[in-house]
Amino acid sequence: MLSTARVTCWCWIRPPSSSTTSAAIPAAVSELWQDLLTAFALLLILEGVLPVLAPKAWISTMLDMARMGPKTVRVVGLVCMLAGALMLQWLI
């Protein structure tokens, strides 16, 4: 793709045609959105696994979470975020 395009900036790639109606799309931004949407799709898939496989256990867990205080929910959320960040760091 880069061999046929004229690079006008380090982040903007202009197609070789001289059409003024087509705006240049930054390739890095396009890839970023693609990655973010892919990650969000995977999140939705993973979030839906437990309710599909074990709905009673999922409901019980959600009711237990609703009974917890805000501080406990925050701590659980923080632990999950840190675990995810460490996994991501290990994978990359």
Phi and psi in degrees as GROMACS dihedral restraints (atoms count N, CA, C in turn):
[ dihedral_restraints ]
;  ai    aj    ak    al  type     phi  dphi    fc
    3     4     5     6     1   -69.9    20    10
    4     5     6     7     1   -25.9    20    10
    6     7     8     9     1   -71.4    20    10
    7     8     9    10     1   -25.3    20    10
    9    10    11    12     1  -100.8    20    10
   10    11    12    13     1    -5.3    20    10
   12    13    14    15     1  -106.3    20    10
   13    14    15    16     1   152.4    20    10
   15    16    17    18     1   -97.1    20    10
   16    17    18    19     1   118.2    20    10
   18    19    20    21     1   -82.6    20    10
   19    20    21    22     1   123.5    20    10
   21    22    23    24     1  -103.4    20    10
   22    23    24    25     1   -17.6    20    10
   24    25    26    27     1  -157.4    20    10
   25    26    27    28     1   167.2    20    10
   27    28    29    30     1   -66.2    20    10
   28    29    30    31     1   -20.5    20    10
   30    31    32    33     1  -119.5    20    10
   31    32    33    34     1    -5.9    20    10
   33    34    35    36     1  -115.7    20    10
   34    35    36    37     1   131.2    20    10
   36    37    38    39     1  -118.7    20    10
   37    38    39    40     1   122.9    20    10
   39    40    41    42     1   -98.8    20    10
   40    41    42    43     1   132.8    20    10
   42    43    44    45     1   -62.7    20    10
   43    44    45    46     1   156.0    20    10
   45    46    47    48     1   -65.8    20    10
   46    47    48    49     1   -21.6    20    10
   48    49    50    51     1   -70.6    20    10
   49    50    51    52     1   153.2    20    10
   51    52    53    54     1   -96.6    20    10
   52    53    54    55     1    24.1    20    10
   54    55    56    57     1   -66.4    20    10
   55    56    57    58     1   130.8    20    10
   57    58    59    60     1   -87.1    20    10
   58    59    60    61     1   -14.4    20    10
   60    61    62    63     1   -81.4    20    10
   61    62    63    64     1   -26.9    20    10
   63    64    65    66     1   -87.3    20    10
   64    65    66    67     1   120.8    20    10
   66    67    68    69     1   -83.8    20    10
   67    68    69    70     1   146.9    20    10
   69    70    71    72     1   -74.3    20    10
   70    71    72    73     1   134.4    20    10
   72    73    74    75     1  -107.2    20    10
   73    74    75    76     1   127.0    20    10
   75    76    77    78     1   -66.8    20    10
   76    77    78    79     1   125.2    20    10
   78    79    80    81     1   -64.5    20    10
   79    80    81    82     1   -38.1    20    10
   81    82    83    84     1   -65.6    20    10
   82    83    84    85     1   -39.7    20    10
   84    85    86    87     1   -68.4    20    10
   85    86    87    88     1   -40.1    20    10
   87    88    89    90     1   -62.3    20    10
   88    89    90    91     1   -44.3    20    10
   90    91    92    93     1   -66.4    20    10
   91    92    93    94     1   -36.2    20    10
   93    94    95    96     1   -61.8    20    10
   94    95    96    97     1   -47.6    20    10
   96    97    98    99     1   -63.9    20    10
   97    98    99   100     1   -37.2    20    10
   99   100   101   102     1   -61.0    20    10
  100   101   102   103     1   -45.4    20    10
  102   103   104   105     1   -65.9    20    10
  103   104   105   106     1   -42.2    20    10
  105   106   107   108     1   -64.5    20    10
  106   107   108   109     1   -41.8    20    10
  108   109   110   111     1   -68.1    20    10
  109   110   111   112     1   -35.5    20    10
  111   112   113   114     1   -64.6    20    10
  112   113   114   115     1   -44.5    20    10
  114   115   116   117     1   -63.1    20    10
  115   116   117   118     1   -40.8    20    10
  117   118   119   120     1   -65.3    20    10
  118   119   120   121     1   -39.3    20    10
  120   121   122   123     1   -63.4    20    10
  121   122   123   124     1   -42.7    20    10
  123   124   125   126     1   -64.4    20    10
  124   125   126   127     1   -38.1    20    10
  126   127   128   129     1   -60.2    20    10
  127   128   129   130     1   -46.0    20    10
  129   130   131   132     1   -63.0    20    10
  130   131   132   133     1   -38.9    20    10
  132   133   134   135     1   -64.2    20    10
  133   134   135   136     1   -48.0    20    10
  135   136   137   138     1   -65.5    20    10
  136   137   138   139     1   -37.4    20    10
  138   139   140   141     1   -66.2    20    10
  139   140   141   142     1   -26.5    20    10
  141   142   143   144     1   -88.9    20    10
  142   143   144   145     1    -8.7    20    10
  144   145   146   147     1   -65.9    20    10
  145   146   147   148     1   -50.7    20    10
  147   148   149   150     1   -64.8    20    10
  148   149   150   151     1   -44.8    20    10
  150   151   152   153     1   -61.3    20    10
  151   152   153   154     1   -29.2    20    10
  153   154   155   156     1   -77.6    20    10
  154   155   156   157     1   -44.2    20    10
  156   157   158   159     1   -79.5    20    10
  157   158   159   160     1   -37.9    20    10
  159   160   161   162     1  -142.6    20    10
  160   161   162   163     1    75.9    20    10
  162   163   164   165     1   -64.0    20    10
  163   164   165   166     1   -35.6    20    10
  165   166   167   168     1   -66.2    20    10
  166   167   168   169     1   -42.0    20    10
  168   169   170   171     1   -65.1    20    10
  169   170   171   172     1   -38.0    20    10
  171   172   173   174     1   -65.2    20    10
  172   173   174   175     1   -45.1    20    10
  174   175   176   177     1   -62.3    20    10
  175   176   177   178     1   -43.5    20    10
  177   178   179   180     1   -60.6    20    10
  178   179   180   181     1   -43.2    20    10
  180   181   182   183     1   -64.3    20    10
  181   182   183   184     1   -41.9    20    10
  183   184   185   186     1   -66.0    20    10
  184   185   186   187     1   -37.6    20    10
  186   187   188   189     1   -66.2    20    10
  187   188   189   190     1   -39.0    20    10
  189   190   191   192     1   -63.2    20    10
  190   191   192   193     1   -41.0    20    10
  192   193   194   195     1   -64.4    20    10
  193   194   195   196     1   -36.3    20    10
  195   196   197   198     1   -68.1    20    10
  196   197   198   199     1   -26.5    20    10
  198   199   200   201     1   -81.4    20    10
  199   200   201   202     1   -16.9    20    10
  201   202   203   204     1   -72.7    20    10
  202   203   204   205     1   157.0    20    10
  204   205   206   207     1   -78.3    20    10
  205   206   207   208     1   164.1    20    10
  207   208   209   210     1   -59.2    20    10
  208   209   210   211     1   -36.3    20    10
  210   211   212   213     1   -65.1    20    10
  211   212   213   214     1   -42.3    20    10
  213   214   215   216     1   -65.1    20    10
  214   215   216   217     1   -41.3    20    10
  216   217   218   219     1   -63.4    20    10
  217   218   219   220     1   -40.3    20    10
  219   220   221   222     1   -63.2    20    10
  220   221   222   223     1   -42.9    20    10
  222   223   224   225     1   -63.8    20    10
  223   224   225   226     1   -44.6    20    10
  225   226   227   228     1   -60.7    20    10
  226   227   228   229     1   -44.0    20    10
  228   229   230   231     1   -62.0    20    10
  229   230   231   232     1   -41.7    20    10
  231   232   233   234     1   -64.7    20    10
  232   233   234   235     1   -42.4    20    10
  234   235   236   237     1   -62.2    20    10
  235   236   237   238     1   -42.4    20    10
  237   238   239   240     1   -63.7    20    10
  238   239   240   241     1   -42.0    20    10
  240   241   242   243     1   -63.1    20    10
  241   242   243   244     1   -44.5    20    10
  243   244   245   246     1   -65.0    20    10
  244   245   246   247     1   -41.0    20    10
  246   247   248   249     1   -62.0    20    10
  247   248   249   250     1   -42.3    20    10
  249   250   251   252     1   -64.7    20    10
  250   251   252   253     1   -41.1    20    10
  252   253   254   255     1   -65.0    20    10
  253   254   255   256     1   -40.5    20    10
  255   256   257   258     1   -66.8    20    10
  256   257   258   259     1   -41.0    20    10
  258   259   260   261     1   -62.0    20    10
  259   260   261   262     1   -43.0    20    10
  261   262   263   264     1   -64.0    20    10
  262   263   264   265     1   -42.0    20    10
  264   265   266   267     1   -63.1    20    10
  265   266   267   268     1   -38.4    20    10
  267   268   269   270     1   -69.9    20    10
  268   269   270   271     1   -35.7    20    10
  270   271   272   273     1   -75.1    20    10
  271   272   273   274     1   -31.4    20    10
